[in-house]
Amino acid sequence: MRRPGPVRFWAALFAGLVLALALDACSRDEPVTYVDLSKREEIVIQAPAKALTYAYLPQYSHTVSYERHKLLVEYLQQATGMPIRQIFPGTFEEHVQMVERGEIDISFSNPFVYVRLAGNGSRAFARIIEPSGKPDFYSQIICRKDNKALKTLEDCRGKRWIAVDPVSAGGYLFALGLFYDHGIRKEDFAEVAFAPGPGGAQEKVVLAVYAGVYDLGSVRDGTLAILKNRIDLDQIRILAESRHYPGWVYSARRGLDAAIVERLAKAMFALDMKRPEDAAILAPAGMRGIIPADDAMYDPVRQLAGKLSIDLDQGAGN
């Protein structure tokens, strides 16, 4: 019989020592614990509470939307004790569809989008006080300061117009209403385009006008200030402004528990711009306060839709 090599010898010796130690451990007197496997206890894992979904109509880029409402969402969670999650639809139309499917519980939207949502059962419960100190807002029609061809609204005929979105209130429809009041129709422009891609549409309009890609643009008031650190605003001129319409509104989707809406509304209405800690929440969101709202307040928007022949059941169209 052939002797094992050195490696095999030492491996066998090591294995033998391990076995001996194991047997020695087993031989010691130790208490034995009896386990009755016939008795079982079910462990129930509590699922986390479903978060309320909160969405800001994609007026600006997702980053801007998040930063503007981050502190407000955190405050509402703490004040109500309810989990709230901010979500980010890519377009105005996607926002509407998500509310209608029940995927957005609390919608913060412009008044045109709201009256469309109301047709599907959403209900207004709060509106904001704008940075102007009033609960309304308006559209600004802008052009480059050095554009000598544009001095009045009448000069816009035959020009290229870029707007935010077909259902943007301050970024398109309020401006379109102003043009209608001056006898100018959509077909009177050489082109009417809308800001491309998801989110950031208001900024894209200003940048397109600034770059000279379009002759004029329409944005909601307050947009220019957001771009003060990105472009030279002295190169932008406000050509005209629309009348004021009721401002941005909070609405609850169809079927959302009224008690939940009441808790949210109470927390919103408690914010006071005079308190520094509340001002730190409201100011980044572009608000000076949040006040009660009801559906009838948005009848002027419905009237404008009628003047523009907009079917609110189908959206603003193109």
C-alpha positions in Angstrom: 0.0 0.0 0.0 1.3 3.4 -1.0 1.9 5.9 1.8 0.0 9.2 1.6 2.0 12.2 0.5 2.9 15.0 3.0 -0.1 17.2 2.0 -2.6 14.3 2.4 -1.0 13.3 5.7 -1.4 16.8 7.3 -4.9 17.2 5.9 -6.0 13.9 7.4 -4.4 14.8 10.7 -6.2 18.1 10.8 -9.5 16.5 10.0 -9.0 14.0 12.8 -8.3 16.7 15.3 -11.5 18.5 14.3 -13.5 15.3 14.7 -12.0 14.6 18.1 -12.8 18.1 19.4 -16.4 17.8 18.2 -16.9 14.5 19.9 -15.5 15.9 23.1 -17.9 18.8 23.0 -20.8 16.5 22.5 -19.8 14.4 25.5 -20.0 17.1 28.0 -23.1 17.4 30.2 -25.2 20.2 28.9 -28.9 21.0 29.4 -31.1 20.0 26.6 -33.8 22.4 25.3 -36.9 20.6 24.1 -38.6 22.3 21.1 -42.2 21.5 20.5 -42.6 21.9 16.8 -46.4 21.2 17.0 -46.9 24.7 18.4 -46.5 27.5 15.9 -47.2 31.2 16.0 -48.0 33.2 12.9 -45.9 36.3 12.5 -47.9 39.1 10.8 -45.9 41.8 9.0 -47.7 45.1 9.0 -47.7 46.6 5.6 -46.7 50.3 5.6 -49.5 52.8 5.3 -50.3 53.7 1.7 -48.9 57.2 1.0 -51.1 59.9 -0.4 -49.8 61.0 -3.8 -49.2 64.7 -4.4 -48.4 66.1 -7.8 -47.6 69.6 -9.1 -48.7 70.1 -12.7 -45.4 69.9 -14.7 -45.1 73.7 -15.2 -41.4 73.6 -14.6 -38.7 71.0 -14.7 -39.0 68.1 -12.2 -36.1 69.4 -10.2 -37.7 72.8 -9.9 -41.1 71.3 -9.0 -39.5 69.1 -6.3 -37.5 72.0 -4.8 -40.5 74.4 -4.8 -42.8 71.9 -3.0 -40.4 69.8 -0.9 -40.7 71.7 2.3 -44.5 72.0 1.9 -44.9 68.3 1.4 -42.7 67.6 4.5 -44.8 70.1 6.5 -48.1 68.5 5.5 -46.8 65.1 6.5 -45.9 66.3 9.9 -49.0 68.4 10.4 -51.5 65.7 9.4 -49.5 62.6 10.4 -50.2 61.1 7.0 -47.5 59.8 4.6 -47.4 61.9 1.5 -45.3 61.2 -1.6 -44.7 63.8 -4.3 -44.8 62.3 -7.8 -43.9 63.9 -11.2 -46.0 63.4 -14.3 -44.1 64.2 -17.5 -46.7 66.3 -19.2 -49.9 68.2 -18.5 -51.9 65.4 -20.3 -50.2 62.7 -18.3 -51.1 64.6 -15.1 -54.8 64.7 -16.1 -54.8 61.0 -16.9 -53.1 60.0 -13.7 -55.7 61.9 -11.7 -58.5 60.3 -13.6 -57.0 56.9 -13.0 -56.8 57.6 -9.2 -53.0 57.6 -9.3 -52.8 61.2 -8.0 -54.7 62.0 -4.9 -53.9 65.7 -4.5 -53.4 67.7 -7.6 -51.9 71.2 -7.7 -52.8 72.6 -11.1 -53.7 75.6 -13.1 -57.4 76.5 -13.4 -57.9 75.2 -16.9 -56.6 71.8 -15.9 -58.7 71.9 -12.8 -62.0 72.6 -14.6 -61.2 69.6 -16.9 -60.5 67.4 -13.8 -63.7 68.7 -12.2 -65.7 67.2 -15.1 -64.4 63.8 -13.9 -65.3 64.3 -10.3 -62.3 66.1 -8.7 -63.2 68.9 -6.3 -61.4 72.1 -5.5 -60.7 72.7 -1.8 -57.9 75.3 -1.6 -56.2 77.9 -3.8 -53.0 79.9 -3.3 -52.3 83.5 -2.7 -49.8 84.4 -5.5 -46.5 86.2 -4.8 -48.3 89.3 -6.0 -50.4 89.0 -2.8 -53.6 88.2 -4.8 -55.3 84.9 -5.4 -55.1 85.2 -9.2 -52.6 85.3 -12.0 -52.1 86.1 -15.7 -50.2 85.6 -18.9 -47.3 87.6 -20.1 -46.4 87.8 -23.8 -42.7 88.3 -24.2 -40.2 89.1 -27.0 -36.6 90.1 -27.3 -36.0 93.7 -26.3 -34.1 94.3 -29.6 -37.0 93.0 -31.7 -38.1 96.2 -33.5 -40.9 94.5 -35.4 -42.9 93.9 -32.3 -44.4 97.0 -30.6 -48.0 96.1 -30.2 -50.2 93.0 -30.1 -51.3 93.8 -33.7 -47.7 93.3 -34.8 -47.8 89.7 -33.7 -49.8 88.7 -36.8 -47.6 86.6 -39.1 -45.0 86.0 -36.4 -43.8 82.7 -34.8 -45.3 82.1 -31.3 -44.1 79.6 -28.8 -46.3 78.7 -25.8 -46.0 76.3 -22.9 -48.6 73.6 -23.6 -52.1 73.4 -25.2 -53.7 73.3 -21.7 -51.4 75.7 -20.0 -53.4 78.6 -18.5 -50.8 81.4 -18.0 -48.5 79.9 -20.6 -51.0 79.8 -23.5 -54.8 80.0 -23.0 -54.9 83.4 -21.2 -52.7 84.8 -23.9 -54.9 83.3 -26.6 -57.9 84.9 -25.0 -56.1 88.3 -25.1 -55.3 87.8 -28.8 -59.0 86.9 -29.4 -60.1 90.1 -27.6 -57.9 92.0 -30.2 -59.3 90.2 -33.2 -56.3 87.9 -33.6 -56.9 84.2 -34.1 -54.5 81.3 -33.9 -54.4 81.0 -37.7 -53.1 84.6 -38.0 -49.7 83.5 -36.7 -47.0 82.1 -39.0 -46.5 79.3 -36.4 -47.8 78.4 -33.0 -45.5 75.9 -31.3 -45.4 74.4 -27.8 -42.4 73.7 -25.6 -41.0 70.3 -26.3 -40.3 67.4 -23.9 -41.5 66.7 -20.4 -41.3 69.4 -17.7 -39.6 72.7 -17.7 -41.9 74.1 -20.3 -42.1 77.7 -18.9 -38.3 78.0 -18.9 -38.0 76.5 -22.4 -40.4 79.2 -23.8 -38.3 82.0 -22.3 -35.0 80.4 -23.5 -36.4 80.0 -27.1 -37.4 83.6 -27.3 -34.1 84.7 -25.7 -32.2 82.7 -28.4 -34.3 84.2 -31.2 -35.8 80.9 -32.3 -39.3 82.4 -32.0 -40.5 85.9 -32.2 -42.7 85.9 -29.2 -43.6 83.6 -26.3 -46.3 83.3 -23.6 -45.6 82.4 -19.9 -47.3 82.9 -16.6 -46.3 85.8 -14.4 -43.4 85.1 -12.2 -41.6 82.8 -14.7 -39.0 85.4 -15.7 -37.8 85.7 -12.1 -37.0 82.0 -12.0 -34.5 82.5 -14.8 -32.8 85.6 -13.4 -29.6 83.7 -12.8 -29.5 81.9 -16.1 -30.0 84.6 -18.7 -29.8 88.4 -19.0 -33.4 89.4 -18.4 -32.7 92.9 -19.7 -32.8 91.3 -23.1 -36.4 90.3 -22.6 -39.4 92.7 -23.0 -42.9 92.1 -21.8 -45.1 93.1 -24.8 -48.5 92.6 -23.2 -50.3 91.0 -20.3 -53.7 89.3 -20.1 -56.5 89.9 -17.6 -56.2 88.2 -14.3 -57.9 84.8 -13.7 -58.4 82.8 -10.5 -55.2 81.2 -9.4 -53.7 77.8 -9.0 -55.9 75.3 -7.1 -55.6 72.2 -5.0 -58.2 69.6 -5.9 -58.9 66.1 -4.5 -59.5 63.2 -6.9 -62.9 61.6 -7.1 -63.5 59.2 -4.2 -60.8 60.5 -1.9 -62.0 60.4 1.7 -63.4 63.8 2.7 -61.8 63.5 6.2 -58.4 63.2 4.6 -59.1 66.3 2.5 -60.3 68.2 5.6 -57.1 67.4 7.5 -54.9 68.6 4.6 -56.9 71.7 4.2 -56.7 72.6 7.9 -52.9 72.2 7.8 -52.6 74.3 4.6 -54.8 77.1 5.9 -52.8 77.3 9.2 -49.7 78.5 7.3 -49.0 82.2 7.9 -46.5 84.2 5.9 -46.0 86.4 8.9 -44.3 83.5 10.8 -40.7 83.0 9.6 -40.9 79.2 9.9 -44.0 79.2 7.6 -42.6 81.8 5.2 -39.7 79.4 4.7 -42.2 76.8 3.5 -44.4 79.1 1.4 -41.9 81.3 -0.3 -40.0 78.6 -2.2 -43.3 77.3 -3.5 -44.2 80.7 -4.9 -47.0 81.2 -2.5 -47.9 83.8 0.1 -50.6 81.7 1.6 -53.3 79.0 1.0 -57.0 79.8 1.3 -60.3 78.0 0.8 -61.6 77.4 -2.7 -64.8 76.0 -4.3 -65.7 75.0 -7.8 -67.8 78.1 -8.6 -64.7 80.3 -8.3 -63.5 78.9 -11.6 -66.5 79.8 -13.7 -64.5 82.7 -15.4 -62.2 80.0 -16.7 -65.1 78.0 -18.1 -66.4 81.2 -19.8 -63.0 81.7 -21.4 -63.0 78.1 -22.6 -66.4 78.8 -24.2 -65.0 81.9 -26.0 -62.1 79.9 -27.3 -64.4 77.0 -28.3 -62.5 74.6 -26.1 -64.2 71.3 -25.2 -63.1 70.8 -21.6 -64.1 67.1 -21.8 -61.4 66.6 -24.4 -58.8 69.1 -23.2 -57.6 72.2 -25.0 -56.6 70.5 -28.2 -53.8 71.9 -30.3 
